[in-house]
Amino acid sequence: MQLIYRFDNRLIRSARKGSVTILAAILSIVMLAMVAFSVDVGYVLSVKEELQRTADATALATVWDYGKNLVDKVDPQTSQSNARLTAQQYATCNAVTNSGPQLDSNANNSSGGDLVFGFVDNFYNPHMTTGNSSPTKPFNAVRVLVRRDGELNGEAPMFFGRIFGLTGTPLQAEATAAIIRDVKGFSTPHNGENLDLLPYALDLETWDDWCNHNGGEDDWSWDSDSKSICPGGDGWREVNLFPQGTGSPGNRGTVDIGSSNNSTSDIARQILYGINAADMACMGGSIAFNDSGELYLNGDTGISAGVKDELAAIKGKPRCIPIFSNVTSPGNNATYTIVKWMGIRIMDVKLTGPMSKKHVTIQAAPMVGPGVIPSTTTGTSSYVYSPAVLIQ
């Protein structure tokens, strides 16, 4: 009996050891699966992050290129085609897992495509309207979808997951970027930046003639590579900001943006450094068109020769000027009715000598700045834009 008991005891101990071994093996498999799962999940999250980064960068670059083409007077369809090429270039430069992803160019601009141009009228509620771009709703936004799936770029591969039959997983990231193309006005930027507004207004008649290629001369050119002004034409006409007849005796187009008693030193400061927060505070924090599409600014007596050096110092630099349709009362009592905004650069300055020789020659130029207030009406501005921003 004692022999049998000892034998059974050995069997029990042996069985227990076997159970422990099996349990240890099971635990090892579970631990291996958990490690494998965590490694693959980490990799998937990394790929997802890279996809989002690529989508963000591509959307910003694409909408900005689209706007730049329009500024250069490229027709909307060609601008869109060019921007689609830019989208692929930027996607390629922003590699996902060491490889630049391919995009579906969506040349027909289908609303369900990967690269979609559209119109957004509220950046805080970015519902994008697509379809054919029209004068009433010109495209100002681009939605980009970057994906890795069975159709494009291949699924993100699994590593340890292959043990369990999981070879890959589809991933995608989406971003929408937009620019403000129609400007209602400006508000004090939250970051404290100054606004590149010049306190000089151009008359609407000169503006319209320029838009219709009937006014101005083509005597100067802007070299975008060297960032310099050169004599000779470049296909962009220039007009004279000053002197000009405004219909107001003793007033030549100077407007008050800030205090109603701006001195020559105030004007000089604004020319060199822009409109600051204190100036905007005098205007209630913003200057923008009312519901009738008009803004009223007080006028000063004219452009003083005392600011010729400041005007010369900013030659070639983009600035924004107001466009007025009407001016009433003389001199410092003048009131300008502002109806549009225009991006310009100063090409030449001469404010000494006889009046017939004086001039501040300007050329249209794209101006990008902070504090832009969007307009829901097309045609309130030209060559004035907000920076490209991600809105979704």
C-alpha positions in Angstrom: 0.0 0.0 0.0 2.8 2.4 0.9 4.4 1.7 -2.5 1.2 2.4 -4.3 0.7 5.7 -2.4 4.2 6.8 -3.2 3.6 5.9 -6.9 0.3 7.9 -7.0 2.0 10.8 -5.3 4.6 10.9 -7.9 1.9 10.8 -10.6 0.1 13.8 -9.0 3.3 15.8 -8.7 4.1 15.0 -12.3 0.7 16.1 -13.4 1.0 19.3 -11.5 4.3 20.0 -13.1 2.7 19.4 -16.5 -0.1 21.7 -15.8 2.3 24.4 -14.7 4.3 23.9 -17.9 1.2 24.2 -20.0 0.0 27.3 -18.1 3.4 28.9 -18.5 3.3 28.1 -22.2 -0.2 29.7 -22.5 0.9 32.7 -20.6 3.9 33.1 -22.8 1.7 33.0 -25.9 -0.6 35.6 -24.4 2.3 37.8 -23.5 3.7 37.4 -26.9 0.4 38.3 -28.5 0.1 41.4 -26.2 3.6 42.5 -27.2 2.9 41.9 -30.8 -0.4 43.8 -30.5 1.3 46.7 -28.8 4.1 46.9 -31.4 1.6 46.8 -34.3 -0.7 49.3 -32.7 2.2 51.7 -32.1 3.3 51.3 -35.7 -0.3 52.0 -36.9 -0.6 55.1 -34.8 2.8 56.3 -36.2 1.6 55.8 -39.8 -1.7 57.6 -39.0 0.2 60.5 -37.6 2.4 60.7 -40.7 -0.7 60.5 -42.9 -2.2 63.4 -41.1 1.0 65.5 -41.3 1.1 64.9 -45.0 -2.6 65.7 -45.5 -2.2 69.0 -43.6 1.0 70.1 -45.5 -0.5 69.1 -48.8 -3.8 71.0 -48.2 -2.0 74.2 -47.2 0.4 74.1 -50.1 -2.3 73.3 -52.6 -4.8 76.0 -51.6 -1.9 78.6 -51.5 -0.7 77.5 -55.0 -4.2 77.8 -56.3 -4.6 81.3 -54.9 -1.2 82.3 -56.3 -2.1 81.1 -59.8 -5.3 83.2 -59.6 -3.2 86.2 -58.5 -1.0 85.7 -61.6 -4.2 85.9 -63.7 -4.2 82.2 -64.6 -7.7 81.1 -65.4 -9.5 79.1 -62.7 -9.4 75.7 -64.5 -5.6 76.0 -65.3 -5.0 77.2 -61.7 -6.8 74.2 -60.4 -4.8 71.8 -62.7 -1.5 73.4 -61.6 -2.5 73.1 -57.9 -3.3 69.4 -58.4 0.3 68.9 -59.5 1.5 70.9 -56.5 -0.5 68.6 -54.3 1.2 65.5 -55.6 4.6 67.2 -55.2 4.0 68.1 -51.6 2.6 64.7 -50.8 5.7 63.1 -52.2 7.9 65.4 -50.1 6.1 64.5 -46.9 6.8 60.8 -46.9 4.7 58.2 -45.0 6.8 55.3 -43.8 9.7 56.4 -46.0 7.7 56.6 -49.2 5.9 59.6 -50.7 2.2 58.7 -51.1 0.4 59.0 -54.4 -2.8 61.0 -54.5 -5.9 60.4 -56.6 -5.8 63.7 -58.6 -9.7 63.7 -59.0 -9.4 65.8 -62.2 -13.2 66.0 -62.4 -13.4 67.5 -58.9 -16.0 64.9 -57.8 -17.2 65.8 -54.3 -16.3 62.3 -53.1 -12.7 62.4 -54.4 -9.4 62.6 -52.6 -8.5 66.1 -53.8 -11.5 68.4 -53.9 -11.7 72.1 -54.6 -14.6 74.0 -53.2 -16.0 77.1 -51.5 -16.3 77.7 -47.7 -18.1 80.8 -46.5 -17.7 80.2 -42.8 -14.3 79.0 -41.6 -15.7 78.1 -38.2 -18.3 75.8 -39.8 -16.3 74.5 -42.7 -19.0 73.0 -44.9 -17.5 73.0 -48.4 -19.6 73.6 -51.5 -18.3 72.0 -54.6 -19.3 72.0 -58.2 -18.3 74.4 -60.9 -16.5 77.5 -59.7 -18.5 80.6 -60.5 -18.1 84.4 -60.1 -20.6 84.2 -57.1 -18.7 81.5 -55.3 -15.1 81.2 -56.5 -13.2 78.3 -54.9 -11.2 79.2 -51.8 -10.7 75.8 -50.1 -9.1 72.4 -50.8 -9.9 69.1 -49.1 -7.1 66.5 -49.3 -7.5 62.8 -48.4 -4.2 60.8 -48.1 -4.8 57.1 -47.8 -3.1 53.7 -47.6 -5.5 51.0 -48.7 -5.9 48.2 -51.2 -6.5 50.7 -54.0 -3.8 53.3 -53.4 -0.4 53.1 -51.7 -1.1 49.7 -50.1 -2.4 49.0 -46.6 -0.1 49.7 -43.6 1.6 46.4 -43.0 1.3 44.4 -39.8 4.4 42.7 -38.4 3.7 40.4 -35.5 0.0 40.4 -36.4 0.9 38.2 -39.4 1.1 35.4 -36.8 -2.6 35.7 -36.5 -3.3 36.2 -40.2 -3.4 40.0 -40.1 -1.2 41.2 -43.0 -2.2 44.9 -43.0 -4.8 47.6 -42.2 -6.2 50.4 -44.3 -5.6 54.0 -42.9 -6.4 57.5 -44.1 -6.2 61.1 -43.0 -8.1 64.2 -44.2 -7.4 67.9 -44.0 -9.1 71.1 -45.4 -7.3 74.3 -45.9 -8.7 77.7 -47.1 -7.8 81.3 -47.9 -9.9 84.4 -47.7 -10.1 85.8 -51.2 -12.9 88.4 -50.7 -12.0 90.9 -47.9 -14.6 92.9 -45.9 -12.1 94.6 -43.8 -9.5 94.1 -41.0 -9.6 93.6 -37.2 -6.8 93.8 -34.7 -4.8 90.6 -35.0 -4.8 88.4 -31.9 -1.0 87.9 -32.0 -0.4 91.6 -31.9 0.9 92.0 -35.4 0.6 95.2 -37.3 -1.6 95.5 -40.4 0.1 96.4 -43.7 -2.4 99.0 -44.6 -1.3 102.3 -46.2 -3.2 105.4 -45.2 -3.7 106.4 -48.8 -6.8 105.8 -50.9 -7.1 105.4 -54.7 -10.2 106.4 -56.6 -12.6 103.8 -58.0 -12.4 105.2 -61.6 -8.6 104.6 -61.7 -9.2 101.2 -60.2 -11.8 100.3 -62.8 -9.6 101.5 -65.7 -6.7 99.5 -64.3 -8.9 96.4 -64.1 -10.1 96.9 -67.6 -6.5 97.4 -68.9 -7.3 100.9 -70.0 -5.3 102.9 -67.5 -1.7 103.3 -66.4 1.6 102.6 -68.0 3.9 99.6 -67.9 7.3 101.3 -67.1 8.5 99.1 -64.2 8.9 95.4 -63.5 9.1 93.4 -60.3 11.8 90.6 -60.3 10.4 88.0 -57.9 13.7 86.1 -57.8 15.9 89.0 -56.8 13.1 90.8 -55.0 13.9 94.0 -56.8 12.3 96.7 -59.0 13.8 97.2 -62.5 13.0 99.7 -65.3 11.0 98.2 -68.1 7.7 96.6 -68.5 6.6 93.2 -67.1 3.0 93.1 -68.4 1.6 94.7 -65.2 0.5 98.3 -65.5 1.3 100.9 -63.0 -1.0 103.8 -61.8 -0.2 106.9 -59.9 -1.4 107.0 -56.3 -0.5 110.7 -56.0 -1.1 113.3 -57.1 -4.7 112.9 -58.3 -7.9 114.9 -58.4 -10.3 113.6 -55.8 -13.1 116.0 -56.1 -12.2 117.5 -52.7 -10.3 120.8 -52.7 -7.1 120.5 -50.7 -7.3 116.8 -50.3 -5.2 114.3 -52.2 -6.2 110.9 -51.0 -4.7 110.6 -47.5 -7.1 108.9 -45.0 -7.0 108.6 -41.2 -6.7 105.0 -40.0 -6.4 105.6 -36.3 -6.7 109.1 -34.7 -8.6 111.7 -36.7 -5.7 114.1 -36.1 -2.8 112.0 -37.5 0.4 113.9 -37.7 3.2 113.5 -40.4 5.1 111.3 -37.8 2.0 109.1 -37.4 1.7 108.7 -41.1 5.4 107.9 -41.4 5.2 105.3 -38.7 2.2 103.6 -40.4 4.0 103.6 -43.8 7.1 101.9 -42.3 5.5 99.6 -39.7 1.8 99.3 -40.5 -1.3 100.0 -38.5 -0.8 99.0 -34.9 -3.2 98.0 -32.1 -3.5 101.5 -30.8 -4.5 102.8 -34.2 -7.1 100.1 -34.5 -8.4 100.9 -31.0 -9.3 104.4 -32.2 -11.4 102.6 -34.9 -13.2 100.4 -32.5 -10.9 97.4 -33.1 -11.9 96.9 -36.7 -12.5 98.7 -40.0 -14.9 96.9 -42.3 -17.7 97.6 -44.8 -21.2 98.0 -43.5 -24.2 96.1 -44.8 -24.3 98.4 -47.8 -20.7 97.6 -48.6 -19.3 100.9 -47.6 -16.7 102.2 -45.0 -16.3 105.9 -44.1 -12.8 107.3 -43.4 -11.8 110.8 -42.5 -9.4 112.5 -44.9 -6.2 114.5 -44.5 -4.8 117.2 -46.8 -2.5 115.1 -48.8 0.8 113.2 -49.1 3.5 115.2 -47.5 7.1 115.4 -48.9 8.0 114.7 -45.3 7.3 111.0 -45.9 9.0 110.5 -49.2 11.9 108.6 -47.6 9.5 106.3 -45.8 7.5 105.6 -49.0 10.8 104.9 -50.8 11.9 102.6 -48.0 9.0 100.2 -48.6 9.3 100.0 -52.4 8.5 96.5 -53.6 6.9 95.5 -50.3 3.2 94.4 -50.6 0.7 96.7 -48.9 -3.0 97.2 -49.0 -4.8 100.4 -49.9 -8.5 101.4 -49.7 -10.4 102.2 -52.9 -13.0 105.1 -52.6 -16.0 105.8 -54.7 -16.7 109.3 -53.4 -15.3 112.0 -51.2 -17.1 115.0 -49.7 -16.0 118.2 -48.0 -12.5 119.8 -48.3 -9.2 119.3 -46.6 -9.2 117.8 -43.1 -13.0 117.7 -43.1 -13.1 115.3 -46.1 -14.9 112.0 -45.8 -14.0 109.1 -48.0 -16.5 106.4 -49.0 -14.4 103.2 -49.2 -15.8 100.3 -51.3 -12.9 98.0 -52.0 -9.4 96.9 -50.9 -6.5 96.4 -53.2 -3.0 94.8 -52.8 -0.2 96.9 -54.2 3.5 97.6 -54.1 5.2 101.0 -54.6 7.4 101.0 -57.7 8.7 104.6 -57.7 8.4 107.7 -55.5 9.1 111.4 -56.2 7.5 114.1 -54.0 9.8 117.0 -54.6 9.7 119.6 -57.4 6.7 120.9 -59.3 3.4 119.1 -58.9 3.5 117.8 -62.5 6.6 115.8 -61.6 5.4 114.4 -58.3 4.2 110.8 -58.2 3.8 107.7 -56.1 3.7 104.9 -58.7 2.0 101.6 -57.7 1.5 98.2 -59.2 -0.9 95.5 -58.2 0.7 92.9 -56.0 -0.6 90.0 -53.8 -0.7 91.0 -50.2 -1.1 88.4 -47.5 -1.7 89.6 -43.9 -3.4 88.8 -40.6 -6.6 90.2 -39.2 -8.5 89.8 -42.5 -12.3 89.8 -42.2 -14.0 87.6 -44.9 -16.7 89.0 -47.1 -19.6 87.0 -48.4 -19.7 89.3 -51.4 -17.4 88.7 -54.3 -15.4 91.5 -55.7 -14.8 93.5 -52.4 -11.0 93.1 -52.9 -8.3 92.2 -55.3 -4.8 90.8 -54.5 -5.6 90.8 -50.7 -5.6 87.4 -49.0 -5.4 85.8 -45.6 -2.7 83.3 -45.0 -3.6 79.7 -45.9 -5.1 78.1 -42.8 -6.3 74.7 -41.8 -10.0 74.8 -41.0 -10.6 71.0 -40.6 
